[in-house]
């Protein structure tokens, strides 16, 4: 069990952790989420004493590991850390990367460290790659080696700091599969992640961090479906809703496409649906409305996982302008092919009187 008591971490110009209090039970799998800059990674680094807290206490199985004189290396031996950037030794082979710490710190024999390393590589799906060097591996494979290296120390607690953030989207799944397997092993785990559906699927608790501490602590269902506090509600709602506002003719449409991709990635939206969201944006906003007097144009997409539905609302200015009557028949027909429902309304009492409501076709 780990107990955090009024934990604080101050820097000269910021205080990422002002007052953190929590009890982490053996076997807990906790996802740590929240806006950027709210101390998520700092919390992990303080727990295993890579960053020394400036106040408060950390009690680990009855020992106050923040007490003066407590050997920090002992805490780190019992808590494995997986970083964003792999941190593998480039001049060592994969198996040597796994063997070095067990031999130096746990005083295992070379044969024992080797045998353990081989078994762990099998566990993370990398059997047969023992003699390769890190630069011969993909990013996903490097991160799996880093996880195996952490497991080689047989830690009581595993801390993972955004383990998929440095990976290409195609490689994220292979690392998540390994972490899902670990989550079933009974190990205590704390995972800082921006992958919300992944967090929800593997954990039994969620820490939402804000205002210098754990702003809300609850089950995945509570945090993601019924958050009790205002900042949590805002954060979760922002995750579920994508809003893009086009307010000038020279708008960055390429950047908007990237926003759509990131939104779909964070919400684990199927590829076919992502394609159709982009298609709706491109055909309606870029093709049909571009060059008209419609600016500003507000594009809002909301994906509902439980129902597997994506609703899009596009509102825009100017006089009445029904996309079906605009004259760009090709773009309108392309758009119609990817939606189940589309309705145009005009309400002169609204700031943006034109409105198009779209229900994306989820199945072919």
N, C-alpha and C positions, 0 to 999 in steps of 0.2 A: 504494500500500500504506500502511496505517496500522498503527503499532505502539504499543500501550499498555504502558508499563513502570512497574509499581508505582504506578499512578495512584491518587490520594487526593483526596477532597473532604471537609473537615470543616466543620461548623457549630458554634456554641457549645454546642448541646445534642444534637447527633447527628453521626454519621459515616456517611453513606450509602455512600461509597466508601472502603474501607480499604486495599485492595491489588488493583487490577485489572490483569491482564496478558493481552494477546491480540495476535494478528497478524491483521489484516483484509486479505485479498488483493483485488486489483482484480477487480471482477465478482462478488464475494461478495454474496449477498442473505441477510442475517442477521436472524432474528426474535429479539427480546429479550423473554423472559417471566420470570415469577416473582411471588411475593406482593407485595402493596402495601407500599411503604416500603423496598424493597430497592435503590433507587438507579437504576432503569431510565431514568427521564427525566433524572435528574442526569447519568448517563453521556453521553447524547446532548448535553446542554448543555455539558458539559465538553469533548467532542470538538471542537465548533465554537467553543469559547471564549466562549459566552454566559455560562457560569459558569467562573471561573478556578479550575483545580485548586489545591489547597493542597500537593500533593506529587506526585512522579513526573514522567514525561515522556510527551508525545505526539509521535511522529515520523511526519510525513506526506510520503511520497515523498522521504525522506532529510532533510527539514528538521525540526528540533525546533521545533514551533510554540509550545511552552510556554516556550521560552528567553526570558530577559529581552530586551526590545527587539523581539521578533518582532511584526510588525503583525497584530493580531487580525483586522482587516478583510480581510486577504489570505486568511486561513484561512476566514473566513465566505464570501468570494466563491467559493471553490472547493467549499464544502459547503453545499448548500441544506437548509433546515429547513422541515418542514411541521408546524404545531402543532395541538393539539386544537381550538383556538378560532378558527381561520380567520385572524384578524388582518388582514382586508381594510380598506382605507380606505373608510369609508361615503360620503364626499363625492365619491369618484371612480367613474367607470363601470368596468365589468369590464375593458375594454381598457386604460383608463388605469392600473388596478391592475397590469396586466402590463407596461406600458411604462415606468413610472417608474424602476425600478431599473436596467434595461439602459441607459437614457439617462443616468442620473446616475452610475452606477458603471462601466459598460462603455463609456460614451461613444458609444453607437450613435445613429445618426440617428433622427429621429422616424419616418420612413417605414420604416426597417429594423426598429425596435422594434414598430411597428404590424403589419407583415407577419408577423413572428415570432409575435406575440401571436395573430393570427388563426389561424395554422396550429396553434398549441398548443391553442386553444379547440376546434378541430375534433378534435384528438387526444383530448381529454377529453370529447367528446360535447356541447359547448356552442356549436357554430357558430350564428351568428345572434343571440347574446346579448351582443355586444360593447358595446352602448350601454345595457345595463341597469345599475342600481345594485345593490349587494349586498342591500339590503332587499327587492328584487324577486325574490330567488332563494330556493330551499329550502336547508336545511342541507347536503344532499348536493351541490347545485350550488355552494354557497359553497366547500366543501372541494375540489371539483374545480377551481374557479378558483384556490384557494390552491396546489394542486399545479402547475397551469399556470404560475402566477407563479414558483414555484421553478424550473421547467424553463426559463423565459425567461432565466435567468442561466447556463444550460448548465453546471451544476455537475458536478464529477467524482464527488461523493458526495452521496447524498440521505438525509437523516435524517428519519424520520417518527415523531412522538411521539403514539401512540394516535390515529391519524387518524380513526377512526370512533367514538370514545368519546362524542362530543358529539352524535351523530346519532340520530334515531329509527330503530328497527330496519328500517323500510321503506326507508330511504335508505342503509343500510350497504352493500348489494350494489353500488350504482352506483359508490361510491368504491373498493370492493375491486376491481371490474373494471378501473378505471384503474390501480391499483397493480399488479395482475397483469400488465397490459400493460407497465408500466415494468420489472417484474422480468425481462422477456424482452429488454430493450433492451441489456443488458450493463453498465448503470450499477451502481456499488457502492451498496448500500442497507442501512441499518440501521433496523429497524422495531420500535418498542415496541408491543406489542399484547396484548390479552386475548382475542382471537379465535383460539382454538387451531387449529381446522381450517383457517382462513385462513392462519395462520402456517405450518402444515405444508405446505400446498399450494404456497406460492410461494417458500420459502427453500431454500438448500442447506446452511445451518448454523443452529443454535439456540444462543443463550446463555441458560442458566438462571441467574438472579442470586439470590444469597442470601449471608448472612454477609459482606457488604461487598465482594463481588467476583463474578467469573464462576465460579459454583460448579461448573457442568458445561457443557462445550462439545462439541457433537456434531452429527451429521446428524439430520434430523427423525425418521428411523426409530429411531435410537438413543435420542433424548431421549423421544419419545412412546411407544415400544414396549418399549425395553430400557434404561431409565436405569440407570446404574451406581452412583449415589450415593443415600444414604438420603433426603435432603431432596428431591431431584428426584423420587424414587419417590412420596413422600408427596404432593407437589404434583400430579403427574400423576394419581395415584389419586383425589385429591380432586376433580379436574376431571371425572373419568369417573363418579363416584358422587355422587348427591344423597341427603342424609340429612336428614329432618325429624322432630323428636321433639315429639309433642303430650303435654304433661305437666300440663295444667290445662284445665278446662272453658271458661275465657275465652281460650283460645288465639287468636292472631292468624291466622285462616285467610286473610284477604286478603293478608297478608305472605307466607304460605306459597305462595299462588298466584304471587306475584311471584318467589319463589325458584325455582319450577318454570320460569317463563318465562326467567329468567336462565340457568339450567342448560341449557335447550334451545338458547338463543341461543349460548352459549359452545361447545357441542358440535355446532352446526349440525344439530340434530335436526329432521327434517321436521315441518311444521305439524300434519299428521294425527296424528303420534306424540305431539307436545306436547299436543294436545287429549285424547288417550287417557290420557296420564299424569295430567293434571289431573282427568280424569273418574274415574280409579281412586282418586285421593286424595279427591275430593269425595264419591263415592258410598260408598266403603268406610269412610273415616275420619270424614268429616263427617256422613254420614247414618246408616250402619249402626251404627258404634261410638259415636257421640256420645251422651252421657247414660247410657252403661252403666258398669259397673265395670272397663272395660278399661284405663284409664289406668295407666301411660303407654303411648302407642302410638308405635312407631318405624316410619317409612315410609322405605324405601331403594329407590332406582331406579338401575339401571346400564344405560347404553346402549352396545352394542358396535357400532361403526361398520362393521367389516369384515363382520359378519353381519347388520347392520341389525336387531338384536334389542334389545328393552328388557325386562329382567327386573325385577320389583318384588317386594320382600319386605316384608310388614307383620307385625310382631310386637307383641303386646300382653298386658297382664296380666289378672288376674281368673280366674274359673273358665272351664271349657270353653265357648267361644262361637263356633260355626260360623256365618259370615255367611249361609250358605244356609238356616239354620234359625231365624234371628233374628226373622223375621216381617215385615221390611220388604221385601216381595217386589218392589216397583217398583224400588227402588234396586239390589237384587241382580240383577234382570233387565237393567237398564240397564248395569250393570257387565259382565255376561256377554256382552253384545253387542259389547264393545270388546276382548275378550281371546281368545287362542287356547287358553290353558290356565289353570286355576286349581285349586289344591289346598290344602285345609285340614288342618293337623295340630295335635295337642295333646301337649306333652311337659312333664310336671310337674317334671322335673329342671331346666328352664330358668328363668332369672329372669323372662322374658316367655314363658310357656308356650304361648300361642296363636300360630299362625303361618299366614299365607296367602301362598302363592307364586303369582305371576301372570306370565304371558308375554303382553305386549301384542300385539294384532293389528296388524301393520305394513301390511297391504294389505287393501283392502276386499273 
